[in-house]
Amino acid sequence: MSELAERQCVPCRGGVPPLSGDELKNYSQQLPTWEVVNQHHLTRNYKFKNFRDTLDFVNRIGELAEEQGHHPDICFGWGKAEISIWTHKIDGLTESDFVLAAKIDKLL
């Protein structure tokens, strides 16, 4: 994970295929706490003690997303946050999705 977290997200300009096969498996093995859903997106649920802790985490993700130019979907409420990541331009997964996921994990 640490190696992925040290990389930067690279904007996708389209025209590239989404990750699949062994390449997708390799990245997913580096982030075992994240679930790859239908080879399309990553998702992870986080639990917190209260709303304030959840909100603080979500705000840190927002700052990170702006820095990286790569924005996840975030659904949160009292004591929980669900993060989903994929590259919208190609409607699938790229290395940058895994980079962002690793960086999000480092925010804990």
C-alpha positions as CSV (number, residue, x, y, z in Angstrom):
1,M,0.0,0.0,0.0
2,S,2.7,2.5,0.9
3,E,4.2,2.4,-2.6
4,L,0.8,3.2,-4.1
5,A,0.2,6.0,-1.6
6,E,3.5,7.6,-2.6
7,R,2.4,8.0,-6.2
8,Q,0.3,10.8,-7.7
9,C,-3.0,10.5,-9.5
10,V,-2.7,11.0,-13.2
11,P,-5.7,12.6,-15.0
12,C,-7.2,10.2,-17.5
13,R,-7.8,11.6,-20.9
14,G,-9.9,8.6,-22.1
15,G,-9.1,6.2,-24.9
16,V,-7.4,3.7,-22.6
17,P,-9.0,0.4,-21.5
18,P,-9.9,-0.1,-17.8
19,L,-7.7,-2.4,-15.8
20,S,-8.6,-6.1,-16.0
21,G,-7.1,-9.5,-15.6
22,D,-3.8,-9.9,-13.9
23,E,-3.1,-6.2,-13.8
24,L,-6.4,-5.6,-11.9
25,K,-5.6,-8.5,-9.6
26,N,-2.2,-7.2,-8.8
27,Y,-3.5,-3.8,-7.8
28,S,-6.3,-5.2,-5.7
29,Q,-3.9,-7.5,-3.8
30,Q,-2.0,-4.3,-2.7
31,L,-5.2,-2.9,-1.1
32,P,-7.0,-5.9,0.5
33,T,-9.3,-3.7,2.6
34,W,-10.9,-2.3,-0.5
35,E,-13.4,-4.3,-2.6
36,V,-13.3,-4.4,-6.3
37,V,-16.9,-4.5,-7.5
38,N,-17.6,-5.9,-11.0
39,Q,-14.2,-4.9,-12.2
40,H,-15.7,-1.4,-12.3
41,H,-15.1,0.4,-9.0
42,L,-13.5,0.2,-5.6
43,T,-15.5,0.6,-2.4
44,R,-14.7,0.6,1.3
45,N,-16.7,1.3,4.4
46,Y,-15.2,3.1,7.4
47,K,-16.6,3.2,10.9
48,F,-16.2,6.0,13.4
49,K,-17.2,6.8,17.0
50,N,-19.5,9.7,16.1
51,F,-20.6,12.1,13.4
52,R,-17.8,14.7,14.1
53,D,-15.0,12.1,13.5
54,T,-16.8,10.9,10.3
55,L,-17.1,14.5,9.1
56,D,-13.5,15.3,9.8
57,F,-12.4,12.2,7.8
58,V,-14.7,13.1,4.9
59,N,-13.3,16.6,4.9
60,R,-9.7,15.3,4.8
61,I,-10.7,13.1,1.8
62,G,-12.2,16.2,0.1
63,E,-8.9,18.1,0.5
64,L,-6.9,15.1,-0.8
65,A,-9.3,14.7,-3.8
66,E,-8.8,18.4,-4.7
67,E,-5.0,18.0,-4.4
68,Q,-5.0,14.9,-6.6
69,G,-7.6,16.1,-9.1
70,H,-9.4,12.8,-8.6
71,H,-12.7,12.7,-6.8
72,P,-14.4,9.7,-5.1
73,D,-18.1,9.3,-4.4
74,I,-18.6,9.7,-0.6
75,C,-21.7,8.7,1.3
76,F,-21.6,9.3,5.0
77,G,-23.6,9.7,8.2
78,W,-23.3,9.2,11.9
79,G,-20.3,7.0,12.5
80,K,-19.9,5.7,9.0
81,A,-18.5,6.6,5.6
82,E,-18.7,4.7,2.3
83,I,-16.2,5.6,-0.4
84,S,-16.5,4.5,-4.0
85,I,-13.8,5.2,-6.6
86,W,-13.5,4.8,-10.3
87,T,-12.4,6.7,-13.4
88,H,-15.5,8.2,-14.9
89,K,-13.8,9.1,-18.2
90,I,-13.4,5.4,-19.0
91,D,-16.1,4.0,-16.8
92,G,-13.7,1.7,-15.0
93,L,-10.6,1.4,-13.0
94,T,-7.1,2.8,-13.5
95,E,-4.0,2.9,-11.5
96,S,-5.0,6.3,-10.2
97,D,-8.0,4.8,-8.5
98,F,-5.8,2.5,-6.5
99,V,-3.4,5.4,-5.7
100,L,-6.3,7.5,-4.3
101,A,-7.6,4.5,-2.3
102,A,-4.1,4.0,-0.7
103,K,-3.8,7.7,0.0
104,I,-7.3,7.7,1.7
105,D,-6.2,4.8,3.9
106,K,-3.2,6.9,5.1
107,L,-5.6,9.6,6.3
108,L,-6.8,7.4,9.2
